[in-house]
Amino acid sequence: MEVFLQHYWPHILAVISFALGATAAIHAAMTKDEVRAAIGWVGVIMLSPILGALIYAVAGINRMRRASIRDKRGSVRDAVSSEERKHRVDRAAIDAAFGTRMGAMWNLGNRVSGMPATRGNDLRLLETGDEAYSAMMEAIDKAERSIIMETYIFDSDHVGRRFVDKLDAAVKRGVEVRILVDSIGARYSRPRITQLLRARGIKVSTFNGAVLLRMRLPYANLRTHRKIMVIDGETVFAGGMNIREAFTGPDAAHDTHFWLQGAAAADYFTVAATDWFFETGEKLEGPAWEVAAPENGGGVIARVVPSGPDLNLGNNNSMIMGALSVAEDHVMIMSPYFLPDRDLVAALATAAKRGVAVDIIVPGKNNLALVDKAMTAQFEEILAGGCRIFRDNGAFNHSKLMTVDGKWSYLGSSNLDARSLRLNFETDLEVFDAGFAEELRARIGAARANATEVTLEKLKSRPFLYKLRDRILWLGLPYL
């Protein structure tokens, strides 16, 4: 055998290289939706024998073979669908209250998300980490039956440890607690928060962590970026805020989280419970996990929109593109990582050319320097399309907000970049309500008032080497 390998190892290596390369190239050609992405990956695979196929296996596959949230809903308790039936809103009601263009958005959301728009949802913005964490910990203290939390980053700093203490106390008084942290986000601090939680006897799992043990290596680049906490099946905290002390104190980074009660809480529970089941195989059933919507005559009309690299791929992108297509007066967007793809850039320009005022607010100083430079590489094209871009001079703002025509709003965990729109599992909230849209518009407007407008003149006057650097970094847009 040894003699055989000595003589024929080049031939064996060539066969292995061909088999891996051909398999990976065929997969890329058959699954990539964009021609440029398919050509790029086939080139990497063919020009880098064996290594190219391995790189593609880790970073190139952006679809999980798992059922989407909507397909799992058949196994969710009858209470979820019962609550939705009681509070469901039809298109006629949206047309009457907000016009037929917003009715088209209702229709789009219905088909894209598979979840209903429901009325009577109480919704309150939480504008700082101090405010959000205080409200979340108070809710944990009051929990009677169950707590499920899913998040991207959960640091083991003093804020994270306070959450651990609160969750530990909840477990000791008989509350069922489940914590799901992204496998990458769990590594942002030492010791890992998962170690601290397990030491207290709190049930915790990492999302997509055991990629080798569970044969998920092709999905290693896929993450949960969701931030959801559901208390007793009726109170939700969600939005863009991770659990970390960087969002607390006088010089803290900014973000937007929100508190919600109503029928939409059942859908947030469905999203988090499905991800927990995917990782652990445990179905969250029984009296502790029942959902209920408090009776409420007011509140807003809202819909939960889950997105991710399964059958929900591109849901958030579809909602944003749809909103740009129906906008008549104004669109306001706030995003920390603004790296739209070609289609979204075209949609922004088309809206602006129709006469819609499109204002985009990004951080003046970004926490990710490479992303900031890649963003800058696209600014000339976006400004040339008629949009306006502002750099916020305040503290770094991690909020992901969008509002259209004073009627429709969209907020949650999705950034406007390729990772959020194609690689991450995200959850956003669609809101039909004039008062809430005005509140969001005021929040974005306050940042704009403290911002510096980006101009074509200034961008074009920058040294060539700076422009070249930014364009080279922009080439990595799908992976930033």
N, C-alpha and C positions, 0 to 999 in steps of 0.2 A: 504493500500500500504506500509506504514511504517513497519507494522508487517511482511508483506511478505518479504521485503528487509532484515529485521533483521534475519529472519530464513534462507533465501535462498541466501544471498549475496555471500557466498563461492562458491555456484554452478554457480551463474551468472558470477563471476570472472573467474571461471575455463572455462566456455564456451567462454568468451571473449578471454581469454589467448589462448585457443586452436584455435579459429578462426583466430586470428591475427598471431599466430605462424605458423599455417599450410599455410596460405596465403603467408606469407613472405618466408617460407622455399620452397614452390613450385615455387615462383617467382625466388628465388636464383638458384634453381636447373635447371630451364628452361632457364635462361638468362645468367648465368655466363659461359664464354668461357673456363676458366681454372678450372680443377678439384679441385685443392687446394683451389682456391677462393670459389668455390661452397661449398666444405666441411667445410671450415672455417666459412662461413656465416651461414650455416645450424646449425653448432655447437653453434654459438653465439645465434642464435634465439631460439633453443631448450633448451639450458642451462640457459637462462635468460628470463623466461616467461614475456610477454608483453614488458619489457624493451628491450629485444633483437630485437623484431620486430620493435620497434620504432627507435632503433639505425640503423637498416638496412634501414628503410624508409628514414632516413636523410642522411646516409653515404654510403649505399650499392648499391644504384641504380645509374648506370653510363650511362644511355641512355635516352635522351629526345625524347618524341614523337613529333618530328617536322620534317618537310621535310628538306632534306639536301640542301646545296647551289645549287647543280646541278639541283635539282628538282624545285627550285624557278626561274631558269633562263628563263623559258618560259614567266614569267611575267615581265622580265626586258626589257627595251626598245630595239627596233630593232637596235639602234645605237651600242649597245654592241656587238651583234653577227656580225654586219657589219664590225666593226673595227677588230674583230678577223679573219673574213674571208679574209680580205685584207692582214693580216700579219701572218697568220697561217704557221707553218713549218711542213712538213711531215717527215716521218721516213727516207726516202731516203736521204734527205738533211743532217740529223744527222749522218747517216751511212757514208756518203761521207766525212763529215768534221771531225768527231770524232771517227769513227769506230763502228763496229756492237755492241760492248758491251754498248756503250753509246746509240746506237739505241734501245737497250733493255730497257734502262732507260726511253727513250722517250715513249716507248710503255707502260711501267709500269705507268708513270705519267698520260698518257692519260686515262688509265682504272681506276686508283685510284682516281684522282682528278676531272675528268669530265671537266677539263678546258684545253684549248689548249696551246701548246708551241708556242710563237709568236716571230718573229724577229724584229729588229729595236728598242729595248728597251734601252734607255739611263739609265745607272745605276752608281751611285756614292756613295761610302762609306762615312759615317759621323762617325768619330772615337771618338768623345768626346761629352759630353752633351752640352758644350758651343757651339761647331760647329753645332750640330743637332738642338738645340733649336733656335739658331740664324737664321738658314736657315728656320726652320718651321715658326717662327714669321714673317720673311721677306715675306714668301709666303702668310701668312694670310693677311699681309698688302696689297699685290697685288691682292688678290682674287677679282673677279668681279661678280661671280654668286653664288657659293656654296662652303661650307666647311662641310665635315662630318668627325668626329673623333671618333674612338673607342679605348679605352685603359683600361688596368687593374688598374693601380694606377694613380691618378691625384691629387697630393697633393695641399693643400691650402697654401703652403709656398711662398716665394717671387717669385720663378720661376712660380709656378702655377698661382699666381695672375697676373703676367705679361701676361700669356696666356689669362687669363680672360679679361684683358684690351684690348688686341689685338682683341679677338673675339667680344667683346662689340662694338669696333669701326667698325668692319666688319658688324655687324648687323645694326648699325646706318646708314651705307652707302648703305644698301639695299641687302646685301649678305645673302642668306639662310644658316643658321648654325644649325647643329645637333650634339650633343655630347652624346656619350654612354659610361658610366663608369661602370665597374663591381661593384656589390653591396658590395663586400668585400673590393675591392681596394679603394672604395670611403670612407671607414671608417679609412683609415690609418692616417688621419690628422683631426684636428679640427680648425675652423669649417669645415664641409664637403664642398668639392668643389661644390657639387650640389647646396648647399644653395647660394653660391656666384654667380653661373651662373644664377640661377633662379631670384635672386635679380636684375640682369642686364637685365632680359627679354630674356635670351638665352635658346633655347629649349634643354633640357637635360633629359636623362632618365638613370636609373640604370639597369644593366643587371641582370635578375633573382633576383630582389630585393624583390618584393611583393610575396614571396612564399606562404604566408598564404592567402592573399587576392585573389590571382589567383589560389589557390589550387595547387601550385607547390612544396609543402613540400618535395616530394621525390627527387626533383632536387636541393635541397638546397646546396649540396656539389659541384655543377657544376658551373664553372666560365668561363667568357671570359678572356683569357690571351692575346688576340690580341692587337697589337699596330699599328693602321692604321690611317692615315690622308690623305684625298683626297681633293685636291683643284681644283675647276672648272672642275671636271671630267677628268683631264689630268695629274696632278702632284701629286705624292704619296710620303709620308714619312712613312716608316714602318721599322720593325726590332724588337729589343728586349728592347728598351728604354721606360721606363715609364716617366711620367712628374713629376719630383721631383728634388730638389736642390742637392741631394746627388751625382748627376752626373756632377756637375759644380764645377769650382775652381781648384786650383793647387793640392789639395789632394783628388780629386774626385774619386769615383768608375768609372771603365771603362765599356763601352758597345759599341755595334755596331748597328747603325741605317743606313738607306740608303735613298737616293733620287732617284726616278724613274719617267721617262716619257716614254710613249709608249703604245702599245696595252694592255700590262699587267695591266695598270692602270684601265681599264674597269673592270677587274676581281676583283681587290681590292675594287673598288666601289661596285660591286655586293655583295661581302662578307659583307661589312659594312652596306650597305643598307638593306640586308636581315635580319641582326641582329636587326637593328633599327625597321624594320617592325614587327619582332617577338615580340619585347617589346612594341611597341606603336600602331601597326596597321596602321601606316602611310606609304603609298607607296611614295617613292621619285621619282616623275615623273614631267615632264614639262620642259620648256627651261632651268631653273636654274640647272637641274640635268643631262643634256645631257653630254655624254662622247665623247671624241675625242682623237686620237693619232696623235701627230705632225708628219709630214712626216720626215723620217730619213733614210738615206741610210746605216748608220752604226749601232752601238749599239750591244747589246747581245741578244741571244735567251734565253727567260725566260718563266717560267710557275708558276702561283700562285697555291699553294697547301693548301687548307683549311682543317683543321682537327677538330674533336670535337665529343662529345658523342651524335651524332645523326646518320644519315646514313653515315657520313664521319668518323666514329670511326676508329682510327688506320691508317689513311692515312699517317701521318708523320712517324709512325713506319714502314709501308710498304716501304716508300721511302728510309729510312735509311738502312733497311735490304737489299733492292735491290741494293743500292750503294755498300754495303759491299760485296755482292755476285759477282759483276762485276769488282771490283777493281783488278788491276794487279800489280801496283807498290807501291803506297802509299795511306794511308788515314790519314788525320789530322782532329782531332776533338777538339773543345773547348766548354766546357759546365760548367756553374757554379754549377749545381746540377746534378751530374752524378750517377744515380741509375738505371742502365739498368735491365730489367727483364731477366729471364732465357734464353729466345730465343735470345735476343739481345747479351747477354754475349757469348752465343754459336756462334753467327754469327761473333762477333769480333774475337774470338779465331780461328774460321775456316779460316777467312781471313788471320790472322797472320800465321797460319800453312801452308797456301798455298804459303807463302813467301812475302806477302804484309807487308810493314812497317806500323804498326798501332800506331800512336802517339796520346795520349789523354792528354790535358792540362786542369787542374782544378785549382781553386784558392788555394793559399797557406793558406790564412785566409778567411774563408767563412763568409758571413753575417748571415748565419743560422747554428749555432753551432751543433744542433742536426742532421741536414742533413749531415753536414761534417763528423760527426762520423759514421753515417749509410753508407755513401759513402766508408769510410775507411774499413768497414767490408767486402766489396766486392773486395778490391784491390788485395788481395792475389790470388784469383781465376782468375782475369783478367790478372795479370802479369804471372801467371803460364800458361796461354793460349798463351803467346808469344807477347802480346801487351806491349807497354811502357806507363807509366803514369808519368806526370810531374806536380809539384805544383809550380804555378806561384808566384814568390816572390814580385811582384809589388802590386799595389792597387787591391782591389777586382774587378774581371772582370766578368761582367754579360752577356757577349757575347755568342751567340749560333751559332757556325760556323762549317761547315764541307766541306772539299774539297777532291776530289778523282782524282788521276792520272793527275793532271794539266789540266783537261778537264771539270769537273763537280763540281758544288758547290751547297750548300744548306744552307740557313741562314734565320733567322726570329725570331719567338717568342718561339719555342719549346725547352724545356729542355729535357735531356735524362733521364726522370724519369716517374714513373707511372702516376703522376698527369697530366703532359703534354701529355703523350701518350694515356691516357684513359679518363681523367676527365675534362680537359680544352678544351675550344675552342681556337685553335691556327691557325696562318697563316704563312706559310713559302714560300720562293721563290727558285725554282729550276733554276739554271743558267748553260747553255752550252756555255762556252767561255774560251779559254786558258788564255787570258790576265787577266780576272777577277779572274780565279782560282789561277793564280800566285800572284795577289794582296792579295787574302785571305790567301794563303799559307805564304806569307811574314808576314802578320799580326799575324798569329798563331805562325810562326817561331820566331818572335821577343819576344813573350811571353815565348816560350820554351827556348830561349837563356838566359832568366832571371829567369829560373826556376830550381828547385831541383828535380832530378829524384827520384821517389819512387822505392825502391828495396825490393825484397822478404826478403832479409837478415834483413833489418831494421824492416819490418813488423812482422816477426816471432820473433824478439828479444823483442818485446814489452811485458810488464807485462800481465799476464793472465786476470786480472781484467779489464784492458783496452779493451782487445779483447772481453771479455764477455759483457761489457757495449755497445760496438759498435754493436755486434750481436743482442742484445736485441732491440736497437734502429732500427736496420735494419729490424726487424720483422714488423715495422710500415711502411715499404717502400711504400705500396700502398696509404698511406695517407699523406706522407711528402711532 
